[in-house]
Structures are given as C-alpha cells and as structure tokens.
Amino acid sequence: QVQLVESGGGLVQAGGSLRLSCAASGRAFSGYAMGWFRQAPGKEGEFVAAIIRSGGSTYYADSVKGRFTISRDNAKNTVYLQMNSLKPDDTAVYYCAARIYYYSGTPRPSDYNYWGQGTQVTVSS
C-alpha cells in the first residue's frame, strides 16, 4: 500500500510561485513513476506533469510547460511541483499520483494506482 500526502498549496497572486510537495510512504518510492494532476471547480481533471522513476525525464502538459517543474528526491520519498508565473487559470485542487511497476508516468489518470488527498491552489488576479 502506498500513501501519498500533498502539501504546499495556498493562496497566491497572479505571477507568484508555489512549491507543492508529495510525501510517499509504504512501498519503495524509487520503484514507481509519479504524476501531478489538477481539477478546477466544474471542470474535468487535467494532467499537469509526470516524472520517471529515476527523475531523469519529465513530461508536461502544454498549459504549464515552461512555468512548472516536476522533480523528485528518492532519498526523501518526495516528489515536488515548482509552479512559477501562476495564473488564475491554475486555480485547482492538485493531486499527486503513483504508478507502480512502470518506469515512466503518463497523462492518463487511469494508469496510476495511488492518489493523494489533494491540496488547494488558488491564484488571485
């Protein structure tokens, strides 16, 4: 069983930055790929970013490319999402997810096995 706990959300003005963290417990963290997703009120969930087991390769949604950075520290069992140049459209609940048995993450939520409870990010204009 993998438990994921997000933190770091909050209220920020447009143009500001936040760093989200997702701490994992349970199975060996380095054994699974990780992803970040988000869901805004009244909208479907959206892929944000993914990172492979080793952290050597990343993948981003076009909407956040160049502004967000996903990274991981396998020694700390933690994945991060650095969010810069935030926009009001980035307002959402952000979730981290773990994909076990596979080397890389994907943009499909159904490919992930475990999810955190989410952390709220609100960007004011």
SERO-4910 file (N, C-alpha, C, O; in steps of 0.05 Angstrom, whole numbers):
BEGIN
 pado doro    nc1    nc2    nc3   cac1   cac2   cac3    cc1    cc2    cc3    oc1    oc2    oc3
  Gln    A     17    -24      0      0      0      0     18     25      0     37     27     15
  Val    A     11     44    -17     26     69    -19      8     91     -9    -15     94    -17
  Gln    A     19    108      9      4    131     19     18    156      9     42    159     11
  Leu    A      2    174     -2     13    199    -13      0    223      1    -25    224      5
  Val    A     16    242     10      6    265     24     17    290     11     41    295     12
  Glu    A      0    306      0      8    332    -13      9    354      8     -6    353     28
  Ser    A     25    374      3     26    398     19     37    420      2     47    416    -20
  Gly    A     35    445     12     46    468     -1     27    485    -16     34    506    -27
  Gly    A      2    477    -17    -18    494    -31    -24    519    -15    -16    522      8
  Gly    A    -39    537    -28    -46    561    -14    -57    582    -33    -63    576    -56
  Leu    A    -58    607    -24    -68    629    -40    -44    646    -48    -27    653    -32
  Val    A    -43    652    -74    -21    668    -84    -32    687   -106    -52    681   -119
  Gln    A    -19    709   -109    -27    728   -130    -16    719   -157      4    704   -159
  Ala    A    -30    727   -178    -21    721   -205      8    730   -209     16    752   -200
  Gly    A     24    713   -221     52    719   -225     70    708   -203     94    707   -206
  Gly    A     58    699   -182     73    688   -159     80    659   -163     76    647   -184
  Ser    A     92    647   -142    102    620   -143     93    604   -119     89    615    -97
  Leu    A     91    578   -122     86    559   -101    102    534   -107    107    527   -130
  Arg    A    110    519    -86    121    493    -90    105    472    -75    102    474    -50
  Leu    A     94    454    -89     79    432    -77     98    409    -72    117    403    -87
  Ser    A     92    395    -50    107    371    -43     87    347    -40     64    351    -33
  Cys    A     97    324    -46     81    300    -43     99    279    -30    118    269    -42
  Ala    A     93    273     -5    109    253     10     96    226      8     72    223     12
  Ala    A    112    206      2    103    179     -1    113    161     21    135    164     31
  Ser    A     96    142     28    104    122     48     93     95     38     76     93     21
  Gly    A    104     74     50     96     48     41    117     34     25    139     29     34
  Arg    A    111     29      0    130     15    -18    154     33    -24    153     57    -18
  Ala    A    174     21    -36    198     36    -43    191     57    -64    183     51    -86
  Phe    A    196     82    -56    188    105    -73    201    104   -100    189    111   -120
  Ser    A    226     96   -100    241     96   -126    231     76   -146    240     75   -169
  Gly    A    213     59   -137    202     38   -154    178     46   -171    167     30   -186
  Tyr    A    170     71   -169    147     79   -185    149    107   -196    162    124   -185
  Ala    A    136    110   -219    134    136   -232    113    153   -218     95    143   -205
  Met    A    116    179   -220     98    198   -206     86    218   -225     98    225   -246
  Gly    A     63    227   -218     50    248   -235     35    268   -217     28    262   -194
  Trp    A     30    291   -229     13    311   -216    -11    316   -235     -8    318   -259
  Phe    A    -34    319   -223    -58    325   -237    -72    347   -222    -66    353   -199
  Arg    A    -92    360   -235   -107    381   -221   -136    380   -230   -142    371   -252
  Gln    A   -153    390   -213   -181    392   -220   -192    419   -210   -192    424   -186
  Ala    A   -202    435   -228   -215    460   -222   -244    456   -218   -256    437   -228
  Pro    A   -258    474   -203   -286    471   -198   -302    470   -224   -298    488   -241
  Gly    A   -319    451   -227   -336    449   -251   -322    439   -275   -334    438   -297
  Lys    A   -297    431   -273   -282    421   -296   -272    393   -291   -271    383   -269
  Glu    A   -265    380   -313   -253    353   -311   -225    355   -301   -212    375   -303
  Gly    A   -215    332   -290   -188    331   -282   -169    334   -305   -175    326   -327
  Glu    A   -146    345   -299   -126    351   -321    -98    342   -313    -90    347   -290
  Phe    A    -84    330   -331    -57    322   -327    -40    348   -325    -44    367   -340
  Val    A    -20    348   -307     -2    370   -305     27    363   -312     39    375   -330
  Ala    A     38    342   -299     66    335   -304     70    306   -294     56    296   -277
  Ala    A     91    294   -305     99    267   -296    129    265   -297    143    280   -311
  Ile    A    139    246   -281    168    242   -279    174    212   -276    159    197   -263
  Ile    A    195    203   -289    202    175   -288    215    167   -261    220    185   -245
  Arg    A    218    142   -257    228    132   -231    254    145   -222    256    154   -199
  Ser    A    273    148   -240    299    159   -233    299    189   -231    317    201   -219
  Gly    A    278    201   -242    277    231   -243    291    242   -267    292    267   -270
  Gly    A    302    226   -284    318    236   -307    302    246   -330    314    259   -348
  Ser    A    276    242   -330    260    251   -353    233    260   -342    222    248   -324
  Thr    A    223    282   -354    198    293   -345    180    299   -369    189    299   -392
  Tyr    A    154    303   -364    135    308   -385    114    327   -374    105    324   -351
  Tyr    A    106    347   -390     88    367   -381     64    371   -400     66    367   -424
  Ala    A     43    380   -388     20    390   -405     29    416   -418     44    431   -406
  Asp    A     18    421   -441     25    446   -455     18    471   -439     31    491   -441
  Ser    A     -3    469   -423    -13    492   -408      6    501   -386      4    523   -377
  Val    A     24    483   -378     43    491   -356     72    490   -365     90    497   -350
  Lys    A     77    481   -389    105    478   -398    119    505   -397    108    526   -407
  Gly    A    143    505   -386    158    530   -384    153    545   -358    168    563   -351
  Arg    A    132    538   -344    125    551   -318    127    532   -295    135    541   -273
  Phe    A    121    507   -299    121    487   -277    145    469   -281    153    463   -303
  Thr    A    155    459   -258    177    439   -259    171    417   -239    167    422   -215
  Ile    A    171    392   -249    168    369   -231    195    358   -225    212    357   -243
  Ser    A    199    350   -200    225    337   -193    219    318   -170    197    317   -159
  Arg    A    239    302   -164    236    282   -142    262    279   -127    283    282   -139
  Asp    A    259    271   -102    282    264    -86    276    237    -74    261    234    -55
  Asn    A    288    217    -86    282    189    -78    292    183    -50    281    166    -37
  Ala    A    312    197    -41    322    193    -14    302    203      7    302    193     29
  Lys    A    286    222     -1    266    234     17    238    224     11    219    233     24
  Asn    A    235    206     -8    209    195    -16    189    218    -22    166    217    -14
  Thr    A    198    238    -37    182    261    -42    184    270    -72    206    269    -84
  Val    A    162    278    -83    161    290   -109    151    319   -106    134    324    -88
  Tyr    A    161    337   -122    155    365   -120    143    375   -146    147    364   -167
  Leu    A    129    397   -143    119    412   -166    124    441   -161    110    454   -145
  Gln    A    144    452   -174    150    480   -172    134    495   -192    135    489   -216
  Met    A    118    514   -183     99    528   -200    106    558   -200    104    571   -179
  Asn    A    114    568   -223    122    596   -226    102    610   -245     88    597   -260
  Ser    A    103    636   -245     86    652   -263     57    642   -262     45    638   -283
  Leu    A     47    639   -238     20    628   -235     -1    646   -247      1    671   -245
  Lys    A    -22    634   -258    -44    648   -269    -70    640   -255    -72    619   -243
  Pro    A    -91    657   -257   -116    649   -244   -127    622   -255   -140    608   -240
  Asp    A   -121    616   -280   -130    591   -291   -116    567   -279   -125    544   -283
  Asp    A    -95    571   -263    -82    549   -249    -96    542   -224    -88    522   -210
  Thr    A   -116    557   -216   -131    551   -192   -145    524   -194   -160    519   -213
  Ala    A   -139    507   -175   -149    479   -175   -140    465   -150   -124    475   -135
  Val    A   -151    441   -146   -140    422   -127   -119    406   -141   -125    394   -162
  Tyr    A    -96    404   -130    -74    390   -143    -69    363   -129    -68    362   -104
  Tyr    A    -67    342   -145    -64    315   -134    -38    303   -145    -31    306   -168
  Cys    A    -24    289   -127     -2    272   -137    -11    243   -139    -30    235   -125
  Ala    A      2    229   -157     -6    201   -161     18    184   -167     38    193   -178
  Ala    A     16    159   -159     39    140   -163     31    118   -182      9    107   -180
  Arg    A     49    111   -199     44     90   -219     65     68   -214     89     72   -220
  Ile    A     56     46   -202     75     26   -195     80      7   -218     64      5   -236
  Tyr    A    102     -7   -217    111    -27   -236    119    -17   -263    128    -32   -280
  Tyr    A    116      9   -268    124     21   -293    146     42   -289    147     55   -268
  Tyr    A    162     45   -309    185     63   -307    177     92   -310    188    109   -297
  Ser    A    157     97   -328    150    125   -334    121    131   -327    105    113   -326
  Gly    A    116    156   -323     88    165   -319     74    170   -346     87    170   -367
  Thr    A     49    175   -344     33    180   -368     13    202   -362      9    209   -338
  Pro    A      0    214   -382    -21    234   -376    -48    223   -370    -67    238   -366
  Arg    A    -51    196   -369    -77    184   -364    -80    177   -334    -65    162   -323
  Pro    A   -100    189   -322   -105    183   -293   -109    153   -288   -101    144   -267
  Ser    A   -121    139   -306   -127    111   -302   -102     94   -301   -103     71   -292
  Asp    A    -79    105   -309    -54     90   -308    -41     90   -280    -21     76   -275
  Tyr    A    -51    106   -263    -39    110   -236    -54     93   -216    -79     89   -217
  Asn    A    -39     83   -196    -50     64   -177    -58     77   -150    -77     68   -137
  Tyr    A    -44     98   -143    -49    110   -117    -50    140   -120    -36    152   -136
  Trp    A    -67    153   -103    -72    182   -105    -71    194    -77    -78    181    -57
  Gly    A    -61    219    -76    -63    234    -51    -90    246    -48   -108    243    -64
  Gln    A    -93    261    -26   -119    273    -19   -122    300    -32   -145    311    -33
  Gly    A   -101    312    -43   -103    337    -57    -96    361    -40    -99    360    -15
  Thr    A    -86    382    -52    -80    407    -39    -91    430    -56    -87    430    -80
  Gln    A   -104    449    -44   -116    471    -59    -96    492    -66    -80    501    -49
  Val    A    -97    500    -91    -81    523   -101   -101    544   -112   -117    538   -129
  Thr    A    -99    568   -101   -116    589   -110    -99    613   -119    -83    623   -104
  Val    A   -103    621   -144    -88    643   -155   -107    667   -160   -126    664   -175
  Ser    A   -101    689   -146   -119    712   -149   -108    731   -170    -84    733   -175
  Ser    A   -127    745   -183   -119    763   -205   -113    791   -194   -106    809   -210
***
